[in-house]
Every structure is written in C-alpha cells, then in structure tokens.
Amino acid sequence: MNISKGEQRVLHVLAQGGLIRHERDPRGRISRIDCFTREGYVLADCTLDVFQRLRRRRLIASSNGGPYRISLKGRTAVRAQFDNRM
C-alpha cells in the first residue's frame, strides 16, 4: 500500500501507543482532531486531511465512540524502522 510520509508518521505514533481524539460539530461530522503520543505530546503533523485518508483506508478505527487507534490493517501497513522515535 502506498502511504505518504505524513501518514507514516501518524501511524508510527499510533503503533507506539498514541491515540487521536476527535470533536464533532452540531451536524455530527468530525470537525477537529488532536493526535497524542503515548507520552502525552501533541503531534502537529496530524491534520484533518491525513486523518480522513487514514480512516478511509481503514488504517485507524474507533470503538464505542472512543479515541481513534491503529487497526490491525494499519499495523501491517506501517513500515518497520530501526528507531522510529520522533
């Protein structure tokens, strides 16, 4: 699967235990997202556009309205790196 650098960066953060919190507007659409690393830092590279592409490809998923995390398909799509710390 062809994944851009920004998408790879977000998937690496999620694979290490990060999460994406989302907010919905009154119409029910996702209007704002924040990507957190496992240490609690915010990843600035995670934009709404990158989020939508990952969700459309089913590389991230949410269960029971909770935060978005990496899915099994996302774990297999992320490229292994020697040291993928940011």
TAHUQUI-V767233 format. One record per pair of residues at least 4 apart in sequence whose ideal C-beta (glycine too) atoms are under 7 Angstrom apart, sorted by the first residue. I is the first residue (numbers start at 1). J is the second residue. D is the distance in whole Angstrom. If there is no record, write none. Layout:
BEGIN
i=[I,I]
j=[J,J]
d=[D,D]
END
This chain:
BEGIN
i=[1,3,3,3,4,5,6,6,6,7,7,7,7,8,8,8,9,9,10,10,10,10,10,10,10,11,11,11,11,11,12,12,12,13,13,13,13,14,14,14,14,14,15,15,15,16,17,18,18,18,18,19,19,19,19,20,20,20,20,20,20,20,21,21,21,21,22,22,22,23,23,24,24,24,24,25,25,33,33,33,34,35,35,35,36,36,36,37,37,46,46,47,48,49,50,51,52,53,54,54,55,58,58,59,59,59,59,59,60,60,60,60,60,61,61,61,62,62,62,70,70,72,73,74]
j=[77,7,8,77,8,9,10,45,50,11,50,53,54,12,78,79,13,45,14,35,43,45,46,50,54,15,59,70,74,78,16,78,84,18,35,37,43,18,60,69,70,74,70,75,78,38,38,35,36,37,38,36,67,68,69,33,35,46,51,60,67,68,33,34,36,67,30,33,68,31,32,28,29,30,31,29,31,46,48,51,42,42,43,46,40,41,42,41,43,50,51,51,52,53,54,55,56,57,59,60,60,71,73,70,71,73,74,77,68,69,70,71,74,68,69,71,66,67,68,74,75,76,77,78]
d=[5,5,5,6,7,6,7,5,5,6,6,6,6,6,7,6,7,5,6,6,7,7,5,6,7,6,6,6,6,4,6,6,5,4,6,5,5,5,7,6,4,7,5,6,5,6,4,6,6,5,6,6,4,7,6,6,5,7,7,7,6,4,7,5,7,5,5,5,7,6,4,6,6,6,6,5,4,7,6,5,6,7,4,3,6,7,6,5,6,6,6,7,6,7,6,6,6,6,5,5,6,6,6,7,6,6,4,6,5,7,6,6,6,7,7,4,6,7,5,4,6,7,6,6]
END
